[in-house]
Amino acid sequence: MNTLRSRRRALGGSAVAAASLIVIGFVAGSTVRSPQQVAAEAAGPGLTTLTTPVERRVLTSTVVLRGDVSASRTVEVTPSSKEAQTIVTAVKAEQGQEIRPGKVILEVSGRPLFALPGVKPAYRDLRPGAKGDDVAQLQKALKQLGHDPGEYDGEFGEGTKTAVRALYEAIGYEVPTTGDAQEVSAAEDRVAEAEDALAAGRGGTGKGAEGERLRRARQDLDDVRARSGPMLPAGEFVFLPAFPARVAASQATLGAPVKAPLVTLSSGRLEIRGSLNPGQRDLVRKGQSVQILSESTGVTAKGTVTSVGPLVQDKDTGVSSHPLTVTPNGPLDAELAGSNVQVRIETAASSGKVLVVPVAALFASPDGTTNVVRMLSSGEEEQVPVTAGMSANGMVAVTPRRASALRDGERVVISEPEDGALTPAEGSASRGGGR
């Protein structure tokens, strides 16, 4: 019995050992690779021929640059004050904010700064008795704001004084005045004395002399009064040619001292200003068409090159470029003011639609002809002689030398696996002697 049991154990052990060898052999067979297998798997997928479709379209050459959107006119303003400390006491319009005629933009030492419509720049105090085109401009502006002066002769008279007073009262500030109150009072006293003298017949010079004295006193009083009254200090207003206008830049901080320029106001139609590389100067000229793109908003527009300036050097970077201005063909979205946009200038275009292929599709054969390789539907390749024309942005216009040898939508080879992994340029060179 013991011997039989021992034999069974031995047989069982042999069976287990044999099964183990079978499993080990299977695993080893599934994981071990020959050197040829390893190399084949490491090589990756086979190289493929790269093709691209032939297009029929107008081929355009473009210059691409960036530009900043701003108004056609900007005005830097730094209000002054008669106070001992010139500080910002209120900021009513932040940078980028739209401003309207007659609305207060900011306040310096308790006094307002506001904008009025007008093409002539503000350059002086406008006082009673002043004359000029700027006074006439003020009179028109006051009327537009609803404060009709009743006079438009360019002379700051009583009607203009009344309108200026109404303007300041409307914006909630004390009306600035000019003239010496004591001088007015003294002139009034002289008139009163002359009237009394004429009535009493005093002076011993007769009524004729007293009458002349009264006339001169009254004339003096009229002159003093004409020079006195409501006025516009130069530090409290600015003329802008078009509205709505915007605060293009501002250094105004509540409670901070005034820094020049305190605020920069932009006015007029939005346009784009950019810098043109000197190497592209001969390609760009006034009147060329422009495509405008704001990547941040998706807004697109068409425009025209309106000026290309002489070469200038940036003081900070030392880079030289030509200032370029683009005017949109229609009004730009006001939200684009102050943004940076892409500008694409069409510098040349083919005369109508042409067959277009990538430059990489061209190669020269030993006989000097220029060719492309057309991929047939069967997978075979055919060499097609062509004449190359205008090239732009990596594309070239081609004309097949045989009629209908190349059509829109057919595919041409731009790279293929010749003699191993070749670059497109190497592939093009190798085609010349092989077809």
NUKEVO-527671 format. One record per residue (C-alpha): x, y, z; residue in one letter. Coordinates in steps of 0.001 Angstrom, whole numbers. Example, Ala and Ser with C-alpha at 12.3 -4.5 7.8 and 13.67 -1.06 7.14 Angstrom:
<rs>
       xx       yy       zz  type
    12300    -4500     7800     a
    13670    -1060     7140     s
</rs>
This chain:
<rs>
       xx       yy       zz  type
        0        0        0     m
     2700     2389      945     n
     4568     1597    -2260     t
     1443     2293    -4417     l
      834     5590    -2705     r
     4434     6548    -3310     s
     4083     5750    -7016     r
      872     7815    -7288     r
     2569    10765    -5668     r
     5459    10455    -8130     a
     3101    10304   -11125     l
     1121    13263    -9815     g
     4291    15267    -9380     g
     5402    14425   -12920     s
     2059    15576   -14347     a
     2237    18878   -12521     v
     5788    19418   -13693     a
     4818    18690   -17269     a
     1869    21103   -17126     a
     4116    23799   -15726     s
     6582    23335   -18575     l
     3756    23686   -21105     i
     2573    26969   -19523     v
     6109    28355   -19344     i
     6703    27464   -22945     g
     3479    29206   -24035     f
     4321    32390   -22152     v
     7856    32444   -23469     a
     6648    31889   -27002     g
     4202    34826   -26740     s
     6732    37324   -25352     t
    10014    36561   -27056     v
    10608    38499   -30351     r
    13186    37900   -32978     s
    15526    40813   -33899     p
    13644    41173   -37199     q
    10304    41469   -35363     q
    11676    44050   -32937     v
    13095    46168   -35783     a
     9849    46004   -37767     a
     7756    47098   -34793     e
    10160    49946   -33952     a
    10074    51269   -37517     a
     6407    52376   -37174     g
     3952    52678   -40087     p
     5310    52960   -43589     g
     5952    56334   -45224     l
     3117    57732   -47318     t
     2924    60076   -50275     t
     1597    63529   -49375     l
     -727    65189   -51857     t
    -2801    68353   -51982     t
    -5700    69439   -54204     p
    -5268    71876   -57084     v
    -7363    75032   -56553     e
    -8836    77500   -59019     r
    -9094    80914   -57403     r
    -7785    84456   -57408     v
    -4283    84383   -55935     l
    -3498    87337   -53707     t
     -272    88494   -52107     s
     -669    89969   -48634     t
     1376    91748   -46001     v
      259    90967   -42440     v
      937    93249   -39475     l
     -683    94485   -36257     r
    -2234    97846   -35539     g
    -3853    99799   -32707     d
    -7393   101144   -33057     v
    -7718   104777   -32057     s
    -9621   107899   -32996     a
    -8396   110146   -35775     s
    -7598   112904   -33277     r
    -6314   112854   -29723     t
    -5998   115761   -27305     v
    -3876   115780   -24170     e
    -5308   117894   -21356     v
    -3757   118927   -18054     t
    -6064   121313   -16163     p
    -4523   123992   -13988     s
    -5855   125606   -10833     s
    -5442   128844    -8921     k
    -5506   126922    -5667     e
    -2318   126332    -3658     a
    -2591   122570    -4225     q
    -3495   121193    -7642     t
    -4956   117765    -6965     i
    -7580   115524    -8521     v
   -10783   115860    -6498     t
   -13111   113749    -8674     a
   -12853   111272   -11555     v
   -16111   111130   -13493     k
   -14923   109188   -16580     a
   -12436   106306   -16482     e
   -10071   105249   -19248     q
   -11991   103791   -22192     g
   -15261   105403   -21138     q
   -17395   107363   -23591     e
   -17912   111061   -22960     i
   -20622   113421   -24171     r
   -20595   117181   -24832     p
   -20872   119256   -21674     g
   -20455   116308   -19267     k
   -17792   116623   -16589     v
   -14816   114305   -17198     i
   -12907   114988   -13994     l
   -12374   117620   -11357     e
    -9160   119368   -10280     v
    -9083   121311    -7032     s
   -12863   121483    -7062     g
   -13150   122782   -10633     r
   -14565   120774   -13597     p
   -13108   119713   -16927     l
   -15632   119161   -19724     f
   -15602   118869   -23524     a
   -17478   121002   -26047     l
   -18017   120365   -29781     p
   -15659   122325   -32008     g
   -12857   121804   -34522     v
   -10726   124759   -33405     k
    -8531   123840   -30421     p
    -9033   125649   -27124     a
    -5989   127826   -26429     y
    -7113   130729   -24195     r
    -9600   131855   -21592     d
   -12860   132905   -23216     l
   -13884   136102   -21457     r
   -16579   138707   -21930     p
   -15544   141120   -24657     g
   -13355   138545   -26457     a
   -13706   138219   -30221     k
   -12743   135477   -32666     g
   -13605   132184   -34335     d
   -13267   130330   -31052     d
   -15932   132571   -29517     v
   -18271   131840   -32443     a
   -17517   128137   -31941     q
   -18409   128465   -28254     l
   -21695   130156   -29126     q
   -22684   127272   -31441     k
   -21666   124708   -28831     a
   -23763   126431   -26158     l
   -26788   126331   -28437     k
   -26277   122580   -29091     q
   -26266   122017   -25341     l
   -29568   123858   -24973     g
   -28175   127178   -23714     h
   -28933   129504   -26619     d
   -26818   132696   -26412     p
   -28895   134447   -29059     g
   -25734   135807   -30670     e
   -23374   134075   -33129     y
   -21141   136931   -34245     d
   -17955   135707   -32542     g
   -18152   138424   -29872     e
   -18557   137429   -26231     f
   -21518   139587   -25286     g
   -24357   139601   -22812     e
   -26187   136690   -24437     g
   -23064   134517   -24302     t
   -22538   135431   -20654     k
   -26056   134326   -19858     t
   -25567   131033   -21717     a
   -22231   130321   -19988     v
   -23854   130960   -16630     r
   -26623   128499   -17528     a
   -24040   125875   -18552     l
   -22224   125992   -15210     y
   -25453   125948   -13291     e
   -26524   122859   -15267     a
   -23364   120905   -14397     i
   -23533   122026   -10768     g
   -20480   124279   -10370     y
   -19993   127877    -9307     e
   -19842   130190   -12311     v
   -16297   131535   -12906     p
   -16245   135278   -13461     t
   -13792   137875   -14634     t
   -13506   141586   -13855     g
   -12947   143478   -10630     d
   -16092   144062    -8584     a
   -14472   147090    -7017     q
   -13748   148480   -10480     e
   -17405   148073   -11441     v
   -18505   149659    -8188     s
   -16128   152601    -8679     a
   -17417   153152   -12228     a
   -20979   153096   -10938     e
   -20058   155696    -8295     d
   -18558   157953   -10958     r
   -21745   157775   -12977     v
   -23809   158630    -9911     a
   -21599   161630    -9097     e
   -21798   162906   -12673     a
   -25563   162586   -12622     e
   -25764   164506    -9338     d
   -23455   167240   -10638     a
   -25466   167657   -13785     l
   -28707   167856   -11827     a
   -27353   170466    -9359     a
   -25525   172539   -11942     g
   -22362   172507    -9788     r
   -18796   172886   -10975     g
   -18917   176286   -12578     g
   -18242   174864   -15991     t
   -21793   174809   -17243     g
   -24190   172040   -18121     k
   -22275   171191   -21276     g
   -19211   170093   -19336     a
   -21257   168177   -16758     e
   -23115   166423   -19529     g
   -19840   165311   -21182     e
   -18543   164099   -17856     r
   -21659   161982   -17379     l
   -21386   160591   -20887     r
   -17767   159494   -20298     r
   -18651   157974   -16925     a
   -21437   155935   -18413     r
   -19192   154769   -21274     q
   -16554   153668   -18782     d
   -19173   151764   -16821     l
   -20403   150027   -19973     d
   -16819   149030   -20853     d
   -16153   147655   -17375     v
   -19379   145701   -17366     r
   -18663   144334   -20862     a
   -15324   142969   -19623     r
   -16872   141453   -16511     s
   -19078   138456   -15837     g
   -19223   134712   -16554     p
   -16224   133282   -18439     m
   -14645   129944   -19478     l
   -11131   129405   -18040     p
    -8865   127531   -20464     a
    -8208   124846   -17822     g
   -11869   123894   -17559     e
   -12885   123063   -21123     f
   -11607   121448   -24315     v
   -12976   121517   -27859     f
   -13327   118145   -29640     l
   -14285   117807   -33331     p
   -16608   114807   -33032     a
   -18695   112924   -30488     f
   -19024   110515   -28901     p
   -15457   110867   -27713     a
   -13532   108667   -25290     r
   -10957   108810   -22560     v
    -8032   107206   -24392     a
    -5643   107406   -21424     a
    -5787   108822   -17922     s
    -3415   109447   -15029     q
    -6170   110913   -12898     a
    -6257   109320    -9454     t
    -8538   110663    -6769     l
    -6539   112667    -4238     g
    -3305   112526    -6265     a
    -1388   115536    -7596     p
    -1939   116441   -11232     v
      550   114879   -13682     k
      927   115948   -17289     a
     -755   114794   -19421     p
    -3526   114168   -16916     l
    -6004   112837   -19487     v
    -5875   112048   -23203     t
    -9153   112343   -25081     l
    -9806   110706   -28445     s
   -12310   112064   -30913     s
   -13429   111379   -34443     g
   -13646   108309   -36638     r
   -11784   105203   -35493     l
    -8739   104213   -37561     e
    -5834   101793   -37261     i
    -2204   102796   -36811     r
      564   100262   -37272     g
     4263    99924   -38138     s
     5438    98584   -41487     l
     8696    96638   -41781     n
    11187    98520   -44027     p
    11618    95361   -46120     g
     7901    95498   -47012     q
     7792    99205   -47848     r
     7940    98698   -51634     d
     4951    96334   -51452     l
     2569    98722   -49711     v
     1143   101944   -51086     r
    -1717   104322   -50403     k
    -5113   103085   -51605     g
    -4515    99343   -51208     q
    -7307    97187   -49797     s
    -7091    95967   -46197     v
    -8801    93233   -44193     q
    -9162    94032   -40471     i
    -9637    91293   -37873     l
   -10122    91526   -34119     s
    -9314    88050   -32791     e
   -10688    88874   -29344     s
   -14166    89861   -30597     t
   -14346    88143   -33988     g
   -15204    91469   -35655     v
   -13987    91816   -39252     t
   -14008    94883   -41468     a
   -12588    96218   -44714     k
   -10384    99262   -44979     g
    -7909   101192   -47102     t
    -4292   102221   -46606     v
    -4488   105999   -46244     t
     -860   106856   -45438     s
     2624   105329   -45209     v
     5075   107605   -43415     g
     8846   107982   -43720     p
    11167   105651   -41810     l
    11349   106460   -38078     v
    13239   104867   -35199     q
    11583   103951   -31919     d
    13393   105726   -29070     k
    12863   102852   -26630     d
    13561    99788   -28792     t
    15731   101280   -31515     g
    13643    99471   -34148     v
    13005   101369   -37388     s
     9684   101169   -39241     s
     7277   103124   -41413     h
     4158   104482   -39632     p
     1077   103229   -41457     l
    -2537   104388   -41182     t
    -5581   102392   -42269     v
    -9040   103945   -42534     t
   -12012   101541   -42293     p
   -14437   101685   -45211     n
   -17279   102039   -42700     g
   -17588   102914   -39008     p
   -15823   100447   -36722     l
   -17500    99004   -33651     d
   -16885   101493   -30832     a
   -15816    98620   -28552     e
   -12652    98197   -30649     l
   -11276   101579   -29515     a
    -7922   101001   -27824     g
    -7615    97376   -29016     s
    -4909    95737   -31124     n
    -6044    94085   -34380     v
    -4646    92124   -37299     q
    -4195    94014   -40572     v
    -3893    92128   -43882     r
    -2934    94334   -46828     i
    -3589    93000   -50326     e
     -442    93983   -52219     t
    -1082    92095   -55500     a
    -3663    89808   -57112     a
    -3900    87617   -60181     s
    -6057    88823   -63072     s
    -8963    86480   -62462     g
    -9054    82891   -61226     k
    -5998    80708   -61850     v
    -4886    77176   -61003     l
    -2990    77317   -57727     v
     -677    74753   -56063     v
     1805    74948   -53174     p
     5340    75992   -54167     v
     6498    72627   -52734     a
     4652    70846   -55566     a
     6968    72277   -58234     l
    10174    70577   -59396     f
    12547    71068   -62285     a
    13370    68272   -64726     s
    16810    67846   -66349     p
    15629    69576   -69534     d
    14851    72718   -67511     g
    11065    72506   -67589     t
     8956    73069   -64490     t
     6611    70265   -63514     n
     4097    68973   -61023     v
     3236    65346   -60349     v
     -444    64539   -60663     r
    -1823    61629   -58621     m
    -4193    59577   -60780     l
    -7271    57823   -59399     s
    -5494    54501   -59963     s
    -2745    55537   -57585     g
     -222    56046   -60354     e
     1653    59296   -60811     e
     1929    61445   -63925     e
     4385    64244   -64574     q
     2698    67396   -65908     v
     4828    70232   -67393     p
     3579    73666   -66243     v
     4458    77328   -66480     t
     4749    78996   -63086     a
     3281    82456   -62619     g
     2657    84732   -59662     m
     3538    83344   -56226     s
     2246    84522   -52856     a
     2046    83192   -49319     n
     3574    79820   -50213     g
     1284    79277   -53229     m
     1991    79650   -56951     v
     -178    80044   -60055     a
      487    77381   -62692     v
     -600    76913   -66314     t
     -311    73363   -67758     p
     1574    73267   -71069     r
     -916    70748   -72401     r
    -4554    71757   -72488     a
    -6647    70142   -69742     s
    -3597    68321   -68375     a
    -4386    69651   -64897     l
    -7779    70516   -63440     r
    -9271    72073   -60352     d
    -9719    69459   -57598     g
    -7103    67005   -58865     e
    -4328    66138   -56438     r
     -641    66832   -56888     v
     2274    65372   -54951     v
     4103    67604   -52482     i
     6193    64899   -50750     s
     6737    61174   -51167     e
     8974    58422   -49668     p
    11849    58315   -52120     e
    15189    56873   -51030     d
    14084    56796   -47414     g
    12667    59698   -45435     a
    13291    62758   -47624     l
    12339    66323   -46962     t
     9979    67925   -49497     p
    12933    69790   -51029     a
    14997    66603   -51315     e
    12026    64765   -52772     g
    11512    67486   -55368     s
    15164    67301   -56375     a
    15060    63528   -56757     s
    11985    63649   -59005     r
    13852    65505   -61712     g
    15768    62492   -62954     g
    13287    59774   -62156     g
    10281    60573   -64326     r
</rs>
